[in-house]
Amino acid sequence: MTKLSTEYYELVDEYKKLHSDPTMFPGKSTLKYAHYIKSIIRDNKCKTLLDYGSGKGYLYDGDSSYCKENLDKPLHKFWNLSSFRCYDPGVPEFSKLPMDDEKFDIVVAVDVMEHIPTQDLEFVLDERIMNFGNKAVFLNIACYEALKTFSNGKNVHVAVHEPNYWLDLIKKIWYNKHRDRLTLHITFEEVEDRFVSNGIFKAHVFYNT
């Protein structure tokens, strides 16, 4: 019996369609947190990483124009990792989950949680993110509606909640099951103002355990 909702799998099918456009979800959201994540990796002596919800993972591909334009080396080399893995159910080459007993020193999920139906958040956080972590978890969560929509007009941010909602949920899962081995690092993005010509201005709130 599946532990994820029908809506979850319907959204995966929608993301597969969106990913057919090579410009959609390249994985660029991680770029603005690259230095912060590097400090977590350094402080926790992490050498292996799982990027959960990586998008197309262009920043890890040293041959991609996107990587060359934004980094002087691929992201995993910038972080000085010995190995890494990308996972994204909407991207065929990254759609296979790690085995249940696989562990990674750090799991990062940037611009991911708000794309998951609310009823599935606890399972994904527990079984799909924290369960794979061995030392640290980094989460970046947007608390506003996106500019992108699905073909049916529904906003791609299907789980829009205030930071306190996320803190209560995440801390409960982490504290009850994972705190003995994982440090937890969270950033929230909230809309300050929205302008059609200038995109979105965001405030960042950092939380660490």
MOGIKA-V157846 format. One record per run of one state. SS is the DSSP state (A for helix, B for strand, O for the rest). FROM is the first residue (numbers start at 1). TO is the last residue. If there is no record, write none. Layout:
SS|FROM|TO + SS|FROM|TO
This chain:
O|1|5 + A|6|19 + O|20|27 + A|28|43 + O|44|47 + B|48|52 + O|53|57 + A|58|60 + O|61|64 + A|65|70 + O|71|74 + A|75|78 + O|79|82 + B|83|87 + O|88|91 + A|92|94 + O|95|103 + B|104|110 + O|111|112 + A|113|115 + O|116|117 + A|118|132 + B|133|142 + O|143|148 + B|149|149 + O|150|154 + B|155|155 + O|156|162 + A|163|178 + O|179|182 + B|183|195 + O|196|198 + B|199|208 + O|209|209
